[in-house]
Amino acid sequence: MTPRTLNLVCFHYKPQELSDINEVNKINELLLQKLNETGEMYLTHTKVKGIYTLRMSIGQTNVNQNHIEKAWKLITNKATEIKLIAKK
């Protein structure tokens, strides 16, 4: 989404079957909500060229590889759940 700088990772979830940017934005807004509701992580968002973009800061002193892997697993699990719901 944007060049990497220091500790901020910017990304969005784009299912292959979706081409409408408004639908992609809605899915990412829902993904952010579901992730933050877990209490296991907290992401923020912005819009980059009209695309709803999730932001994750990973530069805290005590963050290690295990934290990143756990966060990525949670992100992918919630994205999969949303994709399954959207298919119904």
Phi, psi and omega in degrees: 000309179221162176299145179287136174222125178048250191244014184253120179253125180247134182202168171214157180265125182228093175300140184302325185282353180258132176239343180283115183300328178295321177291319177298317178298318179298318179296319180290326176295318177294319178300315178301314180299312182296320179294314181293328178297335182293333184078359180273339178205164177222119178250159173244181180216167173205179172242131177242112181054042177082002181257124178296118189239129178274146181233131178231125178266127183238020187259013179294147186307320186266005178286133177231180184303322179300319178297318181294315180296319178296318179297315181297321178298316179296317179299312182292324177295315180293322178297319178296317177301316181295319180297319179294320178295318183294333180286340183285000000 
